[in-house]
Each structure stands twice: as structure tokens, then as C-alpha cells.
Amino acid sequence: MPVTVERKEKIFQPDLSRVIARYLFGGEERSKRLIKAVLALSDNKQQEVLNQVLRKYSRRHRSIQKIFTSHFKRLQPLMEQMEIDHAKLPEHLKMLLGSYFTMEYSIEAAAFFNPSIIEHPDQTSVAPGQKRVIISFRATGEGHISSIVFRQGILGKDRDIDIEPPGRMLEVPEHVKNHTYHKKSFLRKLREMWSDSGYRNDEAYEIISDQLQSTFTYEELKHGLKEVQIKLEPRQENLAFLQEVNWLASSHYEMTFSADTAVCERVIFPIAETEKNGIEDARFVRFVDDDGDVTYYATYTAYDGISILPKLLMTEDFRHFKVMPIHGYIAQNKGMAMFPRRIKGQYAMLCRIDGVNNYIAYSDNINVWREAKLIQTPNHPWELVQMGNCGSPLETEAGWLVITHGVGPMREYALGVSLLDLENPEQEIGRLKEPLLSPNRKEREGYVPNVVYSCGAYLYDGDLIIPYAMSDYASTYAIVNVEELLAKLLDVDTVSGG
């Protein structure tokens, strides 16, 4: 008999009205023409147009005037080329110019999918038998650009999730701080990367070392790389070195949201060049270190339109976030998921370095992962194309529960479950022969048909809570009794590959 799965009626739908105000730049020549046209308007007409814009949009965005002023500042280098003294422009004109270089972007317009659920860091004022939770989603809008958004709610005894109204006044980070690098540690990491890639480039290393100060920013590094490019011959190994250096440095940053916003109003939208085309499939985990400290991590995939880059997001309060790339040999594919605690003193990660099979990796450094060991291969017809994890492993007395996805005929995605040994998670001790959850008639129609997918489940008082996407257009969740599931996994008649 298959494991009993209770599909809940709750549907997490995309909300087309949830918009952010993005900077809009149409190229230098077009922008210069536009700036001249706005400056040519009479003072009365400038005031009139700005008032109209404020009436239309001030209730759709928090601090819209602040946004316009910020976008105006990005025009200042261009205005200096035009020999315009931007400092002397009146405030209303600065805001008006900023409004012409602003556009609304509906972050959830195309899809709302691949959820991950974790315990909220704030459990105050929660009734007995309830738990406050955060559900993250991959939200996709125009141009298929993905971002991370959140919903928060109360998970009750009946396993219904009472979601708080998400609000329409969204906010991108109030403050973004680029990382400051220390030359000594940066060069040491470069040498670590050499050992991973199998080549050295001492000439390029010495040139870049001479260009860098004891501390430097990414912008200063980019200037140094230009000097290296001038001095080096354009050989393949030199171009590869420059790419490695840029890759290492381009994605470190921190971001802070305003304290007067709710979690569900915060949007993590692409910031770094390596993620300009999307932030995909964040797998959140509540990580408890050996000293009891709690940090929320999320592994996600950054996409720049050509290549992907695994990255790590970390926070303690879902207000202040740090971002860094994950590097090393195993940072080659999608689907990395951290264990919620150390294993034998090391960080542990599930990964899929070849796009087909499941691996496990260990590291002393949370963003450097060099080696991985194969632990699972597709065995059953519904997963023969590929398999992968659907979020971080969940700890039970019987072992680590791992929600997996499998791809079969007609590119149908289904969810499975495996059980790994608690002390040695390289060993699989149970796996369902049949999918736990496959797309039904209601779930198979959508942006990407025939797909159910999750980025993180949650154990709550004897039940497994699995939020999942329905063909990439919306999401829902299901409930599975853990005792029944473990009994099925540990039954020798139903185990394959254990």
C-alpha cells in the first residue's frame, strides 16, 4: 500500500498587484535625449507632471520619492558627460528625472513556485500547539527574472497554515553594502581555487597581487583586472584566470531591509551581475551549530543569462542578509542543500554535480566544497532521467529524511523519499519504490506542465509538511504521517538500493 498523502486545499497564488519600482535605463544616447527633453519643460510643467506621478504611484510604493531620488543619482555620471550641473537642479526636477528612469515590475506575474518552509525565528505570542513559519517562494515576472519572496503564517494543530495578508507595499533592500576584501585572504582563496581547477598562473597572480591594496572593493578589483588583461597575453589559461578572479569576487554583498517592514513585504531581487537573470530555487534551512547558535542559510542558484553559480544566503532575523558564492569542485550544478547541523564536526551538503545523481559533500568551510561522494542513482522508471534533493535533510530518530525529485517519461517530475543513516548519511537505508507525490489532473497544467517540486519540507509534531509547486504557476502543500512513512521506508519489501 502507498503512503497516505493528504493534499491540502490551500493554494499559494501569484499576486499580480505586488510590484517593485526598478531602475530603467535605455542606453546612453536615448537617455541623454530624454534628460534634455525633461530639462526643456517649463518649471510649471515639471511640477505638474511630478504631481501626477506622485498621485498615481505614492500609494503603490513605500517612499516613492526616495526611490526617484536614488534613481536620479544613478544618472549623475551621464549628466556630467553632458556638462549638466546636477547638484544645482531643484529637488522636484531631480525626482521627476528619476521617475522617467523608473518602471514597475510585477515580481509574481509569471510564476509563484518552488517553496521552502522553515520555523520563524520569532515564536512569541504563539498559542500552544502552534508554530509560526516562513515559506519562501521563487517568484518570476517579466523576462523570466526570478526573485525570493516570503509569506509568514501560523501552522496549527489541524495542520492548516493561516497565512498573514502579504501586503502590497513591497521593499527591496534599504541598504546594500558591497564586500570589502582583505588581500591576504583573497589571494589565499585564489590558490585554493587553483588546486580545484588543476592549473597555476604565477605570472597573472603576481600582477594582480601588485595591483591590490591591503583591503579593496569589487570595483577596485575590476580596475586591477583591466591592468592584468593589458599586461598578459590573451592565452586561454590567462583568460581562465581572469574569469576565476572575477567569479570569486563578484557576488559577495550584504543587504538590509527597513525595520518597519514585515517579512512578507521583503523581496530579494537580483543585485550582483552573476544573478542578473534570476535567483532560483532557494533551499532554506534552520542550522543549529555545535554551540547552539542558530543561523538560517539558503543555497540558491544565480543565473546571469548564460551560466549558473551556486550561492549561499545567510541571516539570523530575515532582515539583514549576507550573500557569498559557493566555490570548489562540487559547485557546478543546481540543487545544493545543507544539513541542519554539523556531521562529525563538519558542514554537510547534498548536491548533484553531474545533473543526474545525488551526492554528499563535507567541508570545514561553509562556502568552499571540494569533494563529493555518490550516494544515490536513479533506480525506478519514474526517476530514470535524473534525481535530486528537494531541500535540506530532516532529522528523525530513524535517520535523515530526504525528499527527492525524480524525472521520468514526458519530463514528469514527481516527489520521492529516501532515508539516510543518521551517523553516516553516505549510506542509504531506505527508499520508496513509488513516488510519494505525482502531479494529479489539477496540478499538471501550468507554466511548466507535469511538475511537482519542493525546495524544503518541515517536521511538525509527528507530521511531514511538504510545500510544493504545481507546474510552476502556483504552490500548495501536503501532509504525511512520519511514523507511517518511516515504517514504509524501513520495510525490507519496499526498500530499493538500501
Secondary structure, 3 states (H helix, E strand, C coil): CCCCEEECCCCECCCCCCEEEEECCCCHHHHHHHHHHHHHCCHHHHHHHHHHHHHHHCCCCCCHHHHHHHHHHCCHHHHHHCCCCHHHCCHHHHHHHHHHCEEEEECCCCEEEEEEEEECCCCCCCCCCCEEEEEEEEEECHHHCEEEEEEEEEECCCCCEEECCCCCECECCCEEEECCEEHHHHHHHHHHHHHHHCCCCHHHHHHHHHHCCCEECHHHHHHHHHHHHHHCCCCHHHHHHHHHHHHHHCCCEEEECCCCCCHHHECECCCCHHHCCCEEEEEEEEEECCCCCEEEEEEEEEECCCCEEEEEEEECCCCEEEEEECECCCCCCCCCEECCCCECCEEEEEECCCCCCEEEEEECCCCECCCEEEEECCCCHHHCCEEEECCCCEEECCEEEEEEEEECHHHCEEEEEEEECCCCCCCEEEECCCCCECCCCCCCCCCCCCEEECCCCEEECCEEEEEEEECCCEEEEEEEEHHHHHHHHHCCCCCCCC
